[in-house]
Amino acid sequence: MKDITYAAPKTIADAAALLNDKGDRARILAGGTDIIVQVREGRRDIDALVDIKHITEVNELTCDPTKGLVIGAAVPCCLIYENKAIAKAYPGLIDAVSLIGGIQIQSRASLGGNLCNGSPAADGIPVLIAMEAVCDIAGSKGTRSVPVEQFCTAPGKTVLQRGEFLIRFRIQAPKKQSGAAYLRFIPRNEMDIAVVGAGVSIQFDAAKSKCTAARIALAAVAPTPLLVAEAGAALVGTSLDDASIAKAAALAQAAAKPISDMRGDADYRRHLVGVLVKRALAIAIERAKS
């Protein structure tokens, strides 16, 4: 590794100034489980690492039954799934964060880093999309908010501009009769990249007889994590019976644009989309009704 400048600002403004000064030659360091490996292997050529862990806002983790959930960009995954209030209110999110690497990785890796890495196969992103999570972004020109589904623009690319970095996620408080879930398929039991991932959320009416809202998002089957709006819309107004779920799964399969690689060919991935969407919906439905 070549010499790299390390900075540890304590305010958003100072971090933004450093990033604006260095431009593409600087990268954020939060957990470091992606960027350190990328730099060591020569896949990232940078001059500076900006460690944001000393900034108060990116370490925020609050769960309020009315205001919802706030997760700072540098909060490690283990603090999310070890929080009993979050685990009870957002089990779909726990499905995802507990799959990001192994136990050791989860003590460092952050949900923010999982998103900012821009991987189409990231486990944390589909369920965030399904739960309508919003990103707060800070930069030298101020702050702005972006829905998670709009954050990734291409493999390894995001909407972040010069001088900007992710501060936090905001997720609304769970509504009554709602449920979410995330499932993935991998060749091994752990420490592997998803061949396909599916995140879903649904909401029933007060009688728990009709679906009033639904969202379905996929990983590893397109250049970016994919919100399949038409699949979710197909569930609204139904009783979420087998026929409606099968239709939504088929629409998700049709929207997928998988590639063939060493972990699975395109047809196999497309088949898995249908399987995982159906299974994830079954879990979300059970959670909503209970």
PyMOL commands that set and color helices and strands:
alter all, ss='L'
color gray80, all
select helices_A, chain A and resi 12-25+35-40+56-59+77-81+84-89+91-97+103-106+111-116+124-130+148-150+229-235+242-255+266-289
alter helices_A, ss='H'
color red, helices_A
select strands_A, chain A and resi 5-7+26-29+48-51+61-64+68-72+134-139+142-147+152-154+157-158+165-171+178-185+196-204+211-219+226-227
alter strands_A, ss='S'
color yellow, strands_A
deselect
rebuild
show_as cartoon
